[in-house]
Protein backbone atom coordinates (compact mmCIF):
# COMPACT_ATOMS: atom_id res chain seq x y z
CA UNK A 1 0.00 0.00 0.00
CA UNK A 2 2.80 2.41 0.90
CA UNK A 3 4.61 1.74 -2.36
CA UNK A 4 1.42 2.29 -4.38
CA UNK A 5 0.92 5.67 -2.71
CA UNK A 6 4.53 6.60 -3.38
CA UNK A 7 4.27 5.72 -7.04
CA UNK A 8 1.04 7.68 -7.34
CA UNK A 9 2.65 10.70 -5.72
CA UNK A 10 5.72 10.50 -7.89
CA UNK A 11 3.77 10.14 -11.14
CA UNK A 12 3.17 13.87 -10.89
CA UNK A 13 6.90 14.36 -11.24
CA UNK A 14 6.85 12.48 -14.54
CA UNK A 15 4.21 14.73 -16.04
CA UNK A 16 5.76 17.97 -14.85
CA UNK A 17 9.39 17.08 -15.40
CA UNK A 18 8.96 15.67 -18.89
CA UNK A 19 8.38 19.11 -20.35
CA UNK A 20 10.68 21.10 -18.05
CA UNK A 21 13.73 18.86 -18.22
CA UNK A 22 14.12 19.03 -21.98
CA UNK A 23 13.93 22.80 -21.96
CA UNK A 24 16.43 23.09 -19.13
CA UNK A 25 18.90 20.78 -20.82
CA UNK A 26 18.66 22.75 -24.06
CA UNK A 27 19.42 25.94 -22.14
CA UNK A 28 22.46 24.32 -20.53
CA UNK A 29 23.73 23.14 -23.89
CA UNK A 30 23.64 26.69 -25.23
CA UNK A 31 25.62 28.07 -22.30
CA UNK A 32 29.26 27.53 -21.47
CA UNK A 33 30.26 24.19 -19.95
CA UNK A 34 28.53 23.62 -16.62
CA UNK A 35 30.43 23.71 -13.34
CA UNK A 36 32.72 20.74 -13.02
CA UNK A 37 32.11 20.02 -9.32
CA UNK A 38 28.93 20.34 -7.26
CA UNK A 39 28.77 20.13 -3.48
CA UNK A 40 25.80 18.47 -1.76
CA UNK A 41 25.76 18.97 2.02
CA UNK A 42 23.67 18.11 5.06
CA UNK A 43 23.51 19.95 8.39
CA UNK A 44 21.47 19.23 11.52
CA UNK A 45 20.84 22.76 12.81
CA UNK A 46 20.08 21.59 16.39
CA UNK A 47 16.74 22.95 17.51
CA UNK A 48 16.44 25.99 15.29
CA UNK A 49 13.26 27.29 16.93
CA UNK A 50 11.80 30.77 16.87
CA UNK A 51 10.77 32.38 20.17
CA UNK A 52 7.00 31.88 19.79
CA UNK A 53 5.32 29.03 21.65
CA UNK A 54 2.82 27.62 19.17
CA UNK A 55 3.08 23.94 20.06
CA UNK A 56 2.11 23.86 23.71
CA UNK A 57 4.37 21.94 26.08
CA UNK A 58 6.56 20.71 23.22
CA UNK A 59 7.57 24.25 22.28
CA UNK A 60 7.64 25.85 25.73
CA UNK A 61 11.36 25.34 26.34
CA UNK A 62 12.17 27.42 23.25
CA UNK A 63 10.24 30.49 24.35
CA UNK A 64 11.15 33.37 26.68
CA UNK A 65 9.10 31.73 29.44
CA UNK A 66 10.67 28.27 29.07
CA UNK A 67 13.67 26.75 30.80
CA UNK A 68 16.01 27.88 28.00
CA UNK A 69 14.83 31.51 28.26
CA UNK A 70 14.85 31.47 24.47
CA UNK A 71 14.57 35.15 23.56
CA UNK A 72 15.28 37.27 20.51
CA UNK A 73 18.93 37.82 21.42
CA UNK A 74 19.68 34.09 21.64
CA UNK A 75 17.65 33.33 18.53
CA UNK A 76 19.38 35.89 16.34
CA UNK A 77 22.77 34.86 17.72
CA UNK A 78 22.06 31.31 16.56
CA UNK A 79 20.93 32.54 13.14
CA UNK A 80 24.17 34.51 12.84
CA UNK A 81 26.29 31.54 13.93
CA UNK A 82 24.64 29.09 11.54
CA UNK A 83 24.80 31.47 8.59
CA UNK A 84 28.52 31.96 9.22
CA UNK A 85 29.06 28.21 9.44
CA UNK A 86 27.28 27.66 6.12
CA UNK A 87 29.31 30.47 4.53
CA UNK A 88 32.50 28.57 5.40
CA UNK A 89 31.52 25.30 3.69
CA UNK A 90 33.84 26.03 0.77
CA UNK A 91 36.62 24.08 -0.89
CA UNK A 92 39.02 24.84 -3.71
CA UNK A 93 36.79 22.80 -5.99
CA UNK A 94 33.58 24.46 -4.77
CA UNK A 95 34.55 28.07 -4.00
CA UNK A 96 30.92 29.21 -3.92
CA UNK A 97 29.94 26.52 -1.43
CA UNK A 98 27.39 23.71 -1.73
CA UNK A 99 24.76 23.74 -4.45
CA UNK A 100 22.35 21.91 -2.12
CA UNK A 101 22.13 21.79 1.68
CA UNK A 102 19.68 19.49 3.39
CA UNK A 103 18.79 20.55 6.94
CA UNK A 104 16.96 19.11 9.95
CA UNK A 105 15.67 20.17 13.38
CA UNK A 106 14.02 23.32 12.06
CA UNK A 107 10.72 24.51 13.49
CA UNK A 108 9.15 26.14 10.44
CA UNK A 109 9.80 27.95 7.19
CA UNK A 110 10.21 31.26 9.00
CA UNK A 111 13.47 30.24 10.66
CA UNK A 112 14.87 29.22 7.26
CA UNK A 113 13.77 32.53 5.77
CA UNK A 114 15.64 34.34 8.54
CA UNK A 115 18.67 32.11 7.99
CA UNK A 116 19.04 32.65 4.24
CA UNK A 117 18.66 36.43 4.69
CA UNK A 118 21.46 36.59 7.26
CA UNK A 119 24.44 38.69 6.25
CA UNK A 120 27.01 35.94 5.75
CA UNK A 121 24.99 34.00 3.16
CA UNK A 122 22.49 36.55 1.85
CA UNK A 123 24.46 36.92 -1.38
CA UNK A 124 23.99 33.20 -2.12
CA UNK A 125 20.27 33.83 -2.71
CA UNK A 126 19.39 30.39 -1.41
CA UNK A 127 15.91 29.12 -2.23
CA UNK A 128 13.98 27.15 0.39
CA UNK A 129 12.10 23.87 0.25
CA UNK A 130 10.07 23.19 3.39
CA UNK A 131 7.12 21.13 4.56
CA UNK A 132 5.39 21.02 7.96
CA UNK A 133 5.78 17.50 9.35
CA UNK A 134 3.51 15.82 11.91
CA UNK A 135 6.40 15.40 14.37
CA UNK A 136 5.18 16.02 17.93
CA UNK A 137 8.07 18.34 18.78
CA UNK A 138 7.28 20.36 15.69
CA UNK A 139 10.65 19.90 13.97
CA UNK A 140 10.95 19.36 10.24
CA UNK A 141 13.48 18.69 7.51
CA UNK A 142 14.14 21.17 4.74
CA UNK A 143 16.45 21.98 1.89
CA UNK A 144 18.32 25.07 0.70
CA UNK A 145 19.55 25.28 -2.87
CA UNK A 146 21.54 27.65 -5.03
CA UNK A 147 19.34 28.46 -8.06
CA UNK A 148 22.44 29.08 -10.17
CA UNK A 149 23.45 25.45 -9.72
CA UNK A 150 20.22 23.52 -9.08
CA UNK A 151 16.83 23.83 -10.77
CA UNK A 152 13.87 22.65 -8.74
CA UNK A 153 11.19 20.68 -10.59
CA UNK A 154 9.02 19.05 -7.95
CA UNK A 155 8.76 18.03 -4.29
CA UNK A 156 6.89 15.15 -2.66
CA UNK A 157 6.61 14.46 1.07
CA UNK A 158 6.18 10.99 2.53
CA UNK A 159 4.65 10.02 5.85
CA UNK A 160 6.23 7.19 7.84
CA UNK A 161 3.30 4.97 8.82
CA UNK A 162 3.94 2.44 11.60
CA UNK A 163 0.91 0.07 11.74
CA UNK A 164 1.84 -1.19 15.21
CA UNK A 165 1.91 2.39 16.53
CA UNK A 166 -1.04 4.24 15.00
CA UNK A 167 -0.30 7.40 17.03
CA UNK A 168 3.40 7.48 16.14
CA UNK A 169 4.52 10.80 14.68
CA UNK A 170 7.90 11.67 13.23
CA UNK A 171 9.41 13.75 10.46
CA UNK A 172 8.14 13.24 6.92
CA UNK A 173 10.70 12.30 4.29
CA UNK A 174 11.10 14.98 1.64
CA UNK A 175 11.97 14.03 -1.95
CA UNK A 176 13.31 17.01 -3.90
CA UNK A 177 13.56 16.40 -7.64
CA UNK A 178 15.37 18.69 -10.04
CA UNK A 179 18.33 19.34 -12.32
CA UNK A 180 21.90 19.58 -11.08
CA UNK A 181 24.26 20.37 -13.89
CA UNK A 182 21.40 19.58 -16.27
CA UNK A 183 21.15 16.06 -14.85
CA UNK A 184 18.12 14.61 -13.09
CA UNK A 185 18.71 14.24 -9.36
CA UNK A 186 16.39 13.15 -6.56
CA UNK A 187 17.43 14.17 -3.03
CA UNK A 188 15.61 12.41 -0.19
CA UNK A 189 16.02 14.43 3.03
CA UNK A 190 15.55 12.53 6.28
CA UNK A 191 15.54 12.78 10.05
CA UNK A 192 14.87 9.22 11.14
CA UNK A 193 13.31 8.32 14.52
CA UNK A 194 15.54 8.87 17.53
CA UNK A 195 17.17 6.32 19.82
CA UNK A 196 14.94 7.29 22.71
CA UNK A 197 14.28 4.24 24.82
CA UNK A 198 17.53 2.63 23.70
CA UNK A 199 19.31 1.82 20.47
CA UNK A 200 18.18 -1.80 20.18
CA UNK A 201 14.63 -1.13 21.38
CA UNK A 202 14.09 1.62 18.80
CA UNK A 203 16.10 0.27 15.85
CA UNK A 204 13.02 -1.22 14.15
CA UNK A 205 11.59 2.28 13.71
CA UNK A 206 14.68 3.43 11.83
CA UNK A 207 14.58 0.26 9.79
CA UNK A 208 11.03 1.16 8.79
CA UNK A 209 12.26 4.63 7.82
CA UNK A 210 15.04 3.08 5.73
CA UNK A 211 12.47 0.93 3.92
CA UNK A 212 10.43 4.02 3.11
CA UNK A 213 13.52 5.81 1.74
CA UNK A 214 14.29 2.81 -0.45
CA UNK A 215 10.72 2.72 -1.79
CA UNK A 216 10.91 6.42 -2.68
CA UNK A 217 14.26 5.91 -4.42
CA UNK A 218 13.07 2.84 -6.32
CA UNK A 219 9.89 4.59 -7.46
CA UNK A 220 11.81 7.59 -8.77
CA UNK A 221 14.34 5.40 -10.55
CA UNK A 222 11.51 3.46 -12.19
CA UNK A 223 10.21 6.74 -13.60
CA UNK A 224 13.67 8.01 -14.60
CA UNK A 225 16.26 5.24 -15.11
CA UNK A 226 19.05 7.83 -15.41
CA UNK A 227 18.13 9.76 -12.24
CA UNK A 228 20.84 10.19 -9.64
CA UNK A 229 19.55 9.38 -6.15
CA UNK A 230 20.90 10.88 -2.92
CA UNK A 231 19.61 9.79 0.50
CA UNK A 232 20.74 12.24 3.16
CA UNK A 233 19.95 13.16 6.71
CA UNK A 234 20.38 12.65 10.41
CA UNK A 235 19.63 8.94 10.36
CA UNK A 236 20.19 8.39 14.11
CA UNK A 237 22.09 5.28 13.07
CA UNK A 238 25.64 4.66 11.92
CA UNK A 239 26.51 3.39 8.43
CA UNK A 240 27.10 -0.14 9.76
CA UNK A 241 23.73 -0.38 11.53
CA UNK A 242 21.00 -2.59 10.07
CA UNK A 243 18.83 0.28 8.80
CA UNK A 244 21.59 1.63 6.56
CA UNK A 245 23.66 -1.44 5.74
CA UNK A 246 20.91 -4.03 5.28
CA UNK A 247 17.48 -2.43 4.78
CA UNK A 248 18.69 0.42 2.57
CA UNK A 249 21.57 -1.76 1.45
CA UNK A 250 24.20 1.00 1.35
CA UNK A 251 27.60 -0.61 0.78
CA UNK A 252 30.98 0.26 2.22
CA UNK A 253 32.81 0.00 -1.13
CA UNK A 254 31.82 1.21 -4.58
CA UNK A 255 32.82 -2.15 -6.06
CA UNK A 256 30.08 -3.83 -3.98
CA UNK A 257 27.24 -1.70 -5.37
CA UNK A 258 24.96 -3.23 -7.99
CA UNK A 259 22.44 -1.54 -10.28
CA UNK A 260 19.79 0.13 -8.16
CA UNK A 261 21.95 -0.07 -5.03
CA UNK A 262 23.69 2.48 -2.83
CA UNK A 263 27.19 3.45 -1.74
CA UNK A 264 27.80 4.95 1.71
CA UNK A 265 31.02 7.02 1.65
CA UNK A 266 30.77 7.69 5.38
CA UNK A 267 31.14 4.05 6.43
CA UNK A 268 34.91 4.09 5.91
CA UNK A 269 35.16 7.46 7.64
CA UNK A 270 33.49 6.03 10.74
CA UNK A 271 35.94 3.11 10.62
CA UNK A 272 38.71 5.71 10.54
CA UNK A 273 37.40 7.26 13.76
CA UNK A 274 35.69 10.26 12.13
CA UNK A 275 32.19 11.21 13.31
CA UNK A 276 29.62 13.97 13.11
CA UNK A 277 27.99 13.56 16.54
CA UNK A 278 29.43 12.54 19.89
CA UNK A 279 27.69 10.72 22.71
CA UNK A 280 29.35 9.82 26.00
CA UNK A 281 32.77 10.34 24.53
CA UNK A 282 32.26 8.17 21.44
CA UNK A 283 31.85 9.44 17.90
CA UNK A 284 28.87 8.44 15.78
CA UNK A 285 28.30 9.30 12.14
CA UNK A 286 24.56 9.82 12.01
CA UNK A 287 24.73 12.61 9.41
CA UNK A 288 25.12 10.69 6.20
CA UNK A 289 24.82 11.37 2.48
CA UNK A 290 24.29 8.09 0.64
CA UNK A 291 24.88 7.86 -3.12
CA UNK A 292 22.76 5.88 -5.59
CA UNK A 293 24.28 3.66 -8.29
CA UNK A 294 23.66 6.12 -11.12
CA UNK A 295 26.03 8.62 -9.49
CA UNK A 296 28.88 6.10 -9.43
CA UNK A 297 31.36 5.62 -12.30
CA UNK A 298 29.30 2.90 -14.04
CA UNK A 299 25.97 4.70 -13.55
CA UNK A 300 23.80 6.44 -16.11
CA UNK A 301 24.17 10.02 -14.86
CA UNK A 302 26.87 12.35 -16.12
CA UNK A 303 27.38 13.39 -12.50
CA UNK A 304 29.82 11.10 -10.69
CA UNK A 305 30.61 10.80 -6.98
CA UNK A 306 34.01 12.35 -6.28
CA UNK A 307 34.66 12.43 -2.55
CA UNK A 308 33.06 13.12 0.82
CA UNK A 309 33.98 14.88 4.03
CA UNK A 310 32.86 15.60 7.57
CA UNK A 311 33.41 19.28 8.30
CA UNK A 312 35.61 18.75 11.36
CA UNK A 313 38.34 21.03 10.00
CA UNK A 314 36.54 24.25 10.96
CA UNK A 315 37.82 24.96 14.49
CA UNK A 316 34.95 27.26 15.46
CA UNK A 317 32.51 24.33 15.16
CA UNK A 318 34.29 22.50 17.99
CA UNK A 319 34.52 23.19 21.71
CA UNK A 320 38.02 24.53 22.40
CA UNK A 321 38.35 23.94 26.15
CA UNK A 322 36.79 22.43 29.23
CA UNK A 323 35.27 19.03 29.84
CA UNK A 324 33.87 18.82 26.30
CA UNK A 325 36.93 19.98 24.40
CA UNK A 326 36.81 18.62 20.85
CA UNK A 327 33.04 18.06 20.94
CA UNK A 328 30.75 19.88 18.48
CA UNK A 329 30.14 23.38 19.87
CA UNK A 330 26.45 23.23 20.67
CA UNK A 331 23.89 25.90 21.61
CA UNK A 332 23.31 24.65 25.16
CA UNK A 333 25.54 22.53 27.38
CA UNK A 334 24.35 21.25 30.73
CA UNK A 335 21.36 23.58 30.52
CA UNK A 336 23.61 26.63 30.06
CA UNK A 337 23.49 28.72 26.88
CA UNK A 338 26.92 28.51 25.26
CA UNK A 339 26.12 30.48 22.08
CA UNK A 340 27.45 27.71 19.88
CA UNK A 341 26.41 26.28 16.52
CA UNK A 342 25.06 22.72 16.65
CA UNK A 343 25.66 19.41 18.38
CA UNK A 344 26.19 17.91 14.91
CA UNK A 345 28.87 18.64 12.32
CA UNK A 346 27.91 19.24 8.68
CA UNK A 347 28.78 16.62 6.07
CA UNK A 348 29.20 16.93 2.31
CA UNK A 349 29.76 14.94 -0.87
CA UNK A 350 31.07 16.13 -4.20
CA UNK A 351 29.80 15.26 -7.66
CA UNK A 352 31.98 15.79 -10.73
CA UNK A 353 30.48 16.41 -14.16
CA UNK A 354 31.81 13.93 -16.70
C-alpha positions in Angstrom: 0.0 0.0 0.0 2.8 2.4 0.9 4.6 1.7 -2.4 1.4 2.3 -4.4 0.9 5.7 -2.7 4.5 6.6 -3.4 4.3 5.7 -7.0 1.0 7.7 -7.3 2.6 10.7 -5.7 5.7 10.5 -7.9 3.8 10.1 -11.1 3.2 13.9 -10.9 6.9 14.4 -11.2 6.9 12.5 -14.5 4.2 14.7 -16.0 5.8 18.0 -14.8 9.4 17.1 -15.4 9.0 15.7 -18.9 8.4 19.1 -20.3 10.7 21.1 -18.0 13.7 18.9 -18.2 14.1 19.0 -22.0 13.9 22.8 -22.0 16.4 23.1 -19.1 18.9 20.8 -20.8 18.7 22.7 -24.1 19.4 25.9 -22.1 22.5 24.3 -20.5 23.7 23.1 -23.9 23.6 26.7 -25.2 25.6 28.1 -22.3 29.3 27.5 -21.5 30.3 24.2 -19.9 28.5 23.6 -16.6 30.4 23.7 -13.3 32.7 20.7 -13.0 32.1 20.0 -9.3 28.9 20.3 -7.3 28.8 20.1 -3.5 25.8 18.5 -1.8 25.8 19.0 2.0 23.7 18.1 5.1 23.5 20.0 8.4 21.5 19.2 11.5 20.8 22.8 12.8 20.1 21.6 16.4 16.7 23.0 17.5 16.4 26.0 15.3 13.3 27.3 16.9 11.8 30.8 16.9 10.8 32.4 20.2 7.0 31.9 19.8 5.3 29.0 21.6 2.8 27.6 19.2 3.1 23.9 20.1 2.1 23.9 23.7 4.4 21.9 26.1 6.6 20.7 23.2 7.6 24.2 22.3 7.6 25.8 25.7 11.4 25.3 26.3 12.2 27.4 23.2 10.2 30.5 24.4 11.2 33.4 26.7 9.1 31.7 29.4 10.7 28.3 29.1 13.7 26.7 30.8 16.0 27.9 28.0 14.8 31.5 28.3 14.9 31.5 24.5 14.6 35.1 23.6 15.3 37.3 20.5 18.9 37.8 21.4 19.7 34.1 21.6 17.7 33.3 18.5 19.4 35.9 16.3 22.8 34.9 17.7 22.1 31.3 16.6 20.9 32.5 13.1 24.2 34.5 12.8 26.3 31.5 13.9 24.6 29.1 11.5 24.8 31.5 8.6 28.5 32.0 9.2 29.1 28.2 9.4 27.3 27.7 6.1 29.3 30.5 4.5 32.5 28.6 5.4 31.5 25.3 3.7 33.8 26.0 0.8 36.6 24.1 -0.9 39.0 24.8 -3.7 36.8 22.8 -6.0 33.6 24.5 -4.8 34.6 28.1 -4.0 30.9 29.2 -3.9 29.9 26.5 -1.4 27.4 23.7 -1.7 24.8 23.7 -4.4 22.4 21.9 -2.1 22.1 21.8 1.7 19.7 19.5 3.4 18.8 20.5 6.9 17.0 19.1 9.9 15.7 20.2 13.4 14.0 23.3 12.1 10.7 24.5 13.5 9.1 26.1 10.4 9.8 27.9 7.2 10.2 31.3 9.0 13.5 30.2 10.7 14.9 29.2 7.3 13.8 32.5 5.8 15.6 34.3 8.5 18.7 32.1 8.0 19.0 32.6 4.2 18.7 36.4 4.7 21.5 36.6 7.3 24.4 38.7 6.3 27.0 35.9 5.8 25.0 34.0 3.2 22.5 36.6 1.8 24.5 36.9 -1.4 24.0 33.2 -2.1 20.3 33.8 -2.7 19.4 30.4 -1.4 15.9 29.1 -2.2 14.0 27.2 0.4 12.1 23.9 0.3 10.1 23.2 3.4 7.1 21.1 4.6 5.4 21.0 8.0 5.8 17.5 9.4 3.5 15.8 11.9 6.4 15.4 14.4 5.2 16.0 17.9 8.1 18.3 18.8 7.3 20.4 15.7 10.7 19.9 14.0 11.0 19.4 10.2 13.5 18.7 7.5 14.1 21.2 4.7 16.5 22.0 1.9 18.3 25.1 0.7 19.5 25.3 -2.9 21.5 27.6 -5.0 19.3 28.5 -8.1 22.4 29.1 -10.2 23.4 25.4 -9.7 20.2 23.5 -9.1 16.8 23.8 -10.8 13.9 22.6 -8.7 11.2 20.7 -10.6 9.0 19.1 -7.9 8.8 18.0 -4.3 6.9 15.1 -2.7 6.6 14.5 1.1 6.2 11.0 2.5 4.7 10.0 5.8 6.2 7.2 7.8 3.3 5.0 8.8 3.9 2.4 11.6 0.9 0.1 11.7 1.8 -1.2 15.2 1.9 2.4 16.5 -1.0 4.2 15.0 -0.3 7.4 17.0 3.4 7.5 16.1 4.5 10.8 14.7 7.9 11.7 13.2 9.4 13.8 10.5 8.1 13.2 6.9 10.7 12.3 4.3 11.1 15.0 1.6 12.0 14.0 -1.9 13.3 17.0 -3.9 13.6 16.4 -7.6 15.4 18.7 -10.0 18.3 19.3 -12.3 21.9 19.6 -11.1 24.3 20.4 -13.9 21.4 19.6 -16.3 21.2 16.1 -14.8 18.1 14.6 -13.1 18.7 14.2 -9.4 16.4 13.2 -6.6 17.4 14.2 -3.0 15.6 12.4 -0.2 16.0 14.4 3.0 15.6 12.5 6.3 15.5 12.8 10.0 14.9 9.2 11.1 13.3 8.3 14.5 15.5 8.9 17.5 17.2 6.3 19.8 14.9 7.3 22.7 14.3 4.2 24.8 17.5 2.6 23.7 19.3 1.8 20.5 18.2 -1.8 20.2 14.6 -1.1 21.4 14.1 1.6 18.8 16.1 0.3 15.8 13.0 -1.2 14.2 11.6 2.3 13.7 14.7 3.4 11.8 14.6 0.3 9.8 11.0 1.2 8.8 12.3 4.6 7.8 15.0 3.1 5.7 12.5 0.9 3.9 10.4 4.0 3.1 13.5 5.8 1.7 14.3 2.8 -0.4 10.7 2.7 -1.8 10.9 6.4 -2.7 14.3 5.9 -4.4 13.1 2.8 -6.3 9.9 4.6 -7.5 11.8 7.6 -8.8 14.3 5.4 -10.6 11.5 3.5 -12.2 10.2 6.7 -13.6 13.7 8.0 -14.6 16.3 5.2 -15.1 19.1 7.8 -15.4 18.1 9.8 -12.2 20.8 10.2 -9.6 19.6 9.4 -6.1 20.9 10.9 -2.9 19.6 9.8 0.5 20.7 12.2 3.2 19.9 13.2 6.7 20.4 12.7 10.4 19.6 8.9 10.4 20.2 8.4 14.1 22.1 5.3 13.1 25.6 4.7 11.9 26.5 3.4 8.4 27.1 -0.1 9.8 23.7 -0.4 11.5 21.0 -2.6 10.1 18.8 0.3 8.8 21.6 1.6 6.6 23.7 -1.4 5.7 20.9 -4.0 5.3 17.5 -2.4 4.8 18.7 0.4 2.6 21.6 -1.8 1.4 24.2 1.0 1.4 27.6 -0.6 0.8 31.0 0.3 2.2 32.8 0.0 -1.1 31.8 1.2 -4.6 32.8 -2.2 -6.1 30.1 -3.8 -4.0 27.2 -1.7 -5.4 25.0 -3.2 -8.0 22.4 -1.5 -10.3 19.8 0.1 -8.2 22.0 -0.1 -5.0 23.7 2.5 -2.8 27.2 3.4 -1.7 27.8 5.0 1.7 31.0 7.0 1.6 30.8 7.7 5.4 31.1 4.0 6.4 34.9 4.1 5.9 35.2 7.5 7.6 33.5 6.0 10.7 35.9 3.1 10.6 38.7 5.7 10.5 37.4 7.3 13.8 35.7 10.3 12.1 32.2 11.2 13.3 29.6 14.0 13.1 28.0 13.6 16.5 29.4 12.5 19.9 27.7 10.7 22.7 29.3 9.8 26.0 32.8 10.3 24.5 32.3 8.2 21.4 31.8 9.4 17.9 28.9 8.4 15.8 28.3 9.3 12.1 24.6 9.8 12.0 24.7 12.6 9.4 25.1 10.7 6.2 24.8 11.4 2.5 24.3 8.1 0.6 24.9 7.9 -3.1 22.8 5.9 -5.6 24.3 3.7 -8.3 23.7 6.1 -11.1 26.0 8.6 -9.5 28.9 6.1 -9.4 31.4 5.6 -12.3 29.3 2.9 -14.0 26.0 4.7 -13.6 23.8 6.4 -16.1 24.2 10.0 -14.9 26.9 12.3 -16.1 27.4 13.4 -12.5 29.8 11.1 -10.7 30.6 10.8 -7.0 34.0 12.3 -6.3 34.7 12.4 -2.5 33.1 13.1 0.8 34.0 14.9 4.0 32.9 15.6 7.6 33.4 19.3 8.3 35.6 18.8 11.4 38.3 21.0 10.0 36.5 24.2 11.0 37.8 25.0 14.5 35.0 27.3 15.5 32.5 24.3 15.2 34.3 22.5 18.0 34.5 23.2 21.7 38.0 24.5 22.4 38.3 23.9 26.1 36.8 22.4 29.2 35.3 19.0 29.8 33.9 18.8 26.3 36.9 20.0 24.4 36.8 18.6 20.9 33.0 18.1 20.9 30.7 19.9 18.5 30.1 23.4 19.9 26.4 23.2 20.7 23.9 25.9 21.6 23.3 24.7 25.2 25.5 22.5 27.4 24.3 21.2 30.7 21.4 23.6 30.5 23.6 26.6 30.1 23.5 28.7 26.9 26.9 28.5 25.3 26.1 30.5 22.1 27.4 27.7 19.9 26.4 26.3 16.5 25.1 22.7 16.7 25.7 19.4 18.4 26.2 17.9 14.9 28.9 18.6 12.3 27.9 19.2 8.7 28.8 16.6 6.1 29.2 16.9 2.3 29.8 14.9 -0.9 31.1 16.1 -4.2 29.8 15.3 -7.7 32.0 15.8 -10.7 30.5 16.4 -14.2 31.8 13.9 -16.7 
